[in-house]
Amino acid sequence: MYGRKIPAGWALDADGNPTEEPALAKTLLPAAGARGYGLAFLSSILAGPLVGSKMPLHKGNNPESAGSEHFFYCIDLTQFCEPDKYYAEIDRTIADIQALPTQPGFDRVTLPGALEWDRANKWRTDGIPLHHDHVRELTEVAVKMKVALPW
């Protein structure tokens, strides 16, 4: 849609070869190599067979007919530790990470999700930028799924 390539290591084509061409991508690869693969596989188990559905490998290419499954869990901190100590340790670690020296070309050290948090806050005030083709495709899906359009 935007005429850009995808980063190396993100996808394979239909023959299982790495590709940077979005139109040729047939399989998305997990982030972080083997660890990412393990996390993705575990997530698929929790949000697939555990809730009575299929693993992604056994779903078709039509997201409307495949449905969407979710898995949520909660942890009661009080069963493991004192919440104040827990949050103090987390806050101390975040501050120490953010105080690390930056790499050339970067003005700060961020934690996972920080860039997305900043972007979401910007989009809340400025609006979410969308390509006109993306808006058209989202409109078609919304109409098909009988979802009210927010624009």
MODELLER restraints for C-alpha pairs under 7 A, 6 or more apart:
rsr = mdl.restraints
at = mdl.atoms
rsr.add(forms.Gaussian(group=physical.xy_distance, feature=features.Distance(at['CA:5:A'], at['CA:20:A']), mean=5.34, stdev=0.5))
rsr.add(forms.Gaussian(group=physical.xy_distance, feature=features.Distance(at['CA:5:A'], at['CA:21:A']), mean=5.37, stdev=0.5))
rsr.add(forms.Gaussian(group=physical.xy_distance, feature=features.Distance(at['CA:5:A'], at['CA:22:A']), mean=6.29, stdev=0.5))
rsr.add(forms.Gaussian(group=physical.xy_distance, feature=features.Distance(at['CA:6:A'], at['CA:20:A']), mean=4.86, stdev=0.5))
rsr.add(forms.Gaussian(group=physical.xy_distance, feature=features.Distance(at['CA:6:A'], at['CA:21:A']), mean=6.31, stdev=0.5))
rsr.add(forms.Gaussian(group=physical.xy_distance, feature=features.Distance(at['CA:6:A'], at['CA:22:A']), mean=6.17, stdev=0.5))
rsr.add(forms.Gaussian(group=physical.xy_distance, feature=features.Distance(at['CA:7:A'], at['CA:20:A']), mean=5.97, stdev=0.5))
rsr.add(forms.Gaussian(group=physical.xy_distance, feature=features.Distance(at['CA:8:A'], at['CA:19:A']), mean=6.91, stdev=0.5))
rsr.add(forms.Gaussian(group=physical.xy_distance, feature=features.Distance(at['CA:8:A'], at['CA:20:A']), mean=5.69, stdev=0.5))
rsr.add(forms.Gaussian(group=physical.xy_distance, feature=features.Distance(at['CA:9:A'], at['CA:18:A']), mean=6.73, stdev=0.5))
rsr.add(forms.Gaussian(group=physical.xy_distance, feature=features.Distance(at['CA:9:A'], at['CA:29:A']), mean=6.98, stdev=0.5))
rsr.add(forms.Gaussian(group=physical.xy_distance, feature=features.Distance(at['CA:10:A'], at['CA:28:A']), mean=5.90, stdev=0.5))
rsr.add(forms.Gaussian(group=physical.xy_distance, feature=features.Distance(at['CA:10:A'], at['CA:29:A']), mean=5.21, stdev=0.5))
rsr.add(forms.Gaussian(group=physical.xy_distance, feature=features.Distance(at['CA:11:A'], at['CA:18:A']), mean=5.94, stdev=0.5))
rsr.add(forms.Gaussian(group=physical.xy_distance, feature=features.Distance(at['CA:11:A'], at['CA:19:A']), mean=5.88, stdev=0.5))
rsr.add(forms.Gaussian(group=physical.xy_distance, feature=features.Distance(at['CA:11:A'], at['CA:25:A']), mean=5.56, stdev=0.5))
rsr.add(forms.Gaussian(group=physical.xy_distance, feature=features.Distance(at['CA:11:A'], at['CA:27:A']), mean=5.46, stdev=0.5))
rsr.add(forms.Gaussian(group=physical.xy_distance, feature=features.Distance(at['CA:11:A'], at['CA:28:A']), mean=4.41, stdev=0.5))
rsr.add(forms.Gaussian(group=physical.xy_distance, feature=features.Distance(at['CA:11:A'], at['CA:29:A']), mean=5.22, stdev=0.5))
rsr.add(forms.Gaussian(group=physical.xy_distance, feature=features.Distance(at['CA:12:A'], at['CA:18:A']), mean=4.36, stdev=0.5))
rsr.add(forms.Gaussian(group=physical.xy_distance, feature=features.Distance(at['CA:12:A'], at['CA:19:A']), mean=5.42, stdev=0.5))
rsr.add(forms.Gaussian(group=physical.xy_distance, feature=features.Distance(at['CA:12:A'], at['CA:25:A']), mean=5.49, stdev=0.5))
rsr.add(forms.Gaussian(group=physical.xy_distance, feature=features.Distance(at['CA:12:A'], at['CA:26:A']), mean=5.98, stdev=0.5))
rsr.add(forms.Gaussian(group=physical.xy_distance, feature=features.Distance(at['CA:12:A'], at['CA:27:A']), mean=5.13, stdev=0.5))
rsr.add(forms.Gaussian(group=physical.xy_distance, feature=features.Distance(at['CA:12:A'], at['CA:28:A']), mean=6.56, stdev=0.5))
rsr.add(forms.Gaussian(group=physical.xy_distance, feature=features.Distance(at['CA:13:A'], at['CA:19:A']), mean=5.93, stdev=0.5))
rsr.add(forms.Gaussian(group=physical.xy_distance, feature=features.Distance(at['CA:13:A'], at['CA:24:A']), mean=5.28, stdev=0.5))
rsr.add(forms.Gaussian(group=physical.xy_distance, feature=features.Distance(at['CA:13:A'], at['CA:25:A']), mean=4.70, stdev=0.5))
rsr.add(forms.Gaussian(group=physical.xy_distance, feature=features.Distance(at['CA:13:A'], at['CA:26:A']), mean=5.06, stdev=0.5))
rsr.add(forms.Gaussian(group=physical.xy_distance, feature=features.Distance(at['CA:13:A'], at['CA:27:A']), mean=6.61, stdev=0.5))
rsr.add(forms.Gaussian(group=physical.xy_distance, feature=features.Distance(at['CA:14:A'], at['CA:26:A']), mean=5.47, stdev=0.5))
rsr.add(forms.Gaussian(group=physical.xy_distance, feature=features.Distance(at['CA:19:A'], at['CA:25:A']), mean=6.47, stdev=0.5))
rsr.add(forms.Gaussian(group=physical.xy_distance, feature=features.Distance(at['CA:30:A'], at['CA:36:A']), mean=5.26, stdev=0.5))
rsr.add(forms.Gaussian(group=physical.xy_distance, feature=features.Distance(at['CA:30:A'], at['CA:37:A']), mean=5.28, stdev=0.5))
rsr.add(forms.Gaussian(group=physical.xy_distance, feature=features.Distance(at['CA:30:A'], at['CA:40:A']), mean=6.69, stdev=0.5))
rsr.add(forms.Gaussian(group=physical.xy_distance, feature=features.Distance(at['CA:44:A'], at['CA:55:A']), mean=5.87, stdev=0.5))
rsr.add(forms.Gaussian(group=physical.xy_distance, feature=features.Distance(at['CA:44:A'], at['CA:56:A']), mean=6.85, stdev=0.5))
rsr.add(forms.Gaussian(group=physical.xy_distance, feature=features.Distance(at['CA:45:A'], at['CA:55:A']), mean=6.64, stdev=0.5))
rsr.add(forms.Gaussian(group=physical.xy_distance, feature=features.Distance(at['CA:46:A'], at['CA:71:A']), mean=6.01, stdev=0.5))
rsr.add(forms.Gaussian(group=physical.xy_distance, feature=features.Distance(at['CA:47:A'], at['CA:69:A']), mean=5.44, stdev=0.5))
rsr.add(forms.Gaussian(group=physical.xy_distance, feature=features.Distance(at['CA:47:A'], at['CA:70:A']), mean=4.90, stdev=0.5))
rsr.add(forms.Gaussian(group=physical.xy_distance, feature=features.Distance(at['CA:47:A'], at['CA:71:A']), mean=5.03, stdev=0.5))
rsr.add(forms.Gaussian(group=physical.xy_distance, feature=features.Distance(at['CA:48:A'], at['CA:54:A']), mean=4.90, stdev=0.5))
rsr.add(forms.Gaussian(group=physical.xy_distance, feature=features.Distance(at['CA:48:A'], at['CA:55:A']), mean=5.18, stdev=0.5))
rsr.add(forms.Gaussian(group=physical.xy_distance, feature=features.Distance(at['CA:48:A'], at['CA:69:A']), mean=6.46, stdev=0.5))
rsr.add(forms.Gaussian(group=physical.xy_distance, feature=features.Distance(at['CA:49:A'], at['CA:55:A']), mean=6.59, stdev=0.5))
rsr.add(forms.Gaussian(group=physical.xy_distance, feature=features.Distance(at['CA:59:A'], at['CA:66:A']), mean=6.21, stdev=0.5))
rsr.add(forms.Gaussian(group=physical.xy_distance, feature=features.Distance(at['CA:60:A'], at['CA:66:A']), mean=6.56, stdev=0.5))
rsr.add(forms.Gaussian(group=physical.xy_distance, feature=features.Distance(at['CA:77:A'], at['CA:83:A']), mean=6.17, stdev=0.5))
rsr.add(forms.Gaussian(group=physical.xy_distance, feature=features.Distance(at['CA:97:A'], at['CA:109:A']), mean=6.99, stdev=0.5))
rsr.add(forms.Gaussian(group=physical.xy_distance, feature=features.Distance(at['CA:98:A'], at['CA:109:A']), mean=5.05, stdev=0.5))
rsr.add(forms.Gaussian(group=physical.xy_distance, feature=features.Distance(at['CA:98:A'], at['CA:110:A']), mean=6.25, stdev=0.5))
rsr.add(forms.Gaussian(group=physical.xy_distance, feature=features.Distance(at['CA:100:A'], at['CA:109:A']), mean=6.69, stdev=0.5))
rsr.add(forms.Gaussian(group=physical.xy_distance, feature=features.Distance(at['CA:102:A'], at['CA:108:A']), mean=5.78, stdev=0.5))
rsr.add(forms.Gaussian(group=physical.xy_distance, feature=features.Distance(at['CA:102:A'], at['CA:109:A']), mean=5.86, stdev=0.5))
rsr.add(forms.Gaussian(group=physical.xy_distance, feature=features.Distance(at['CA:142:A'], at['CA:148:A']), mean=6.77, stdev=0.5))
rsr.add(forms.Gaussian(group=physical.xy_distance, feature=features.Distance(at['CA:142:A'], at['CA:149:A']), mean=6.69, stdev=0.5))
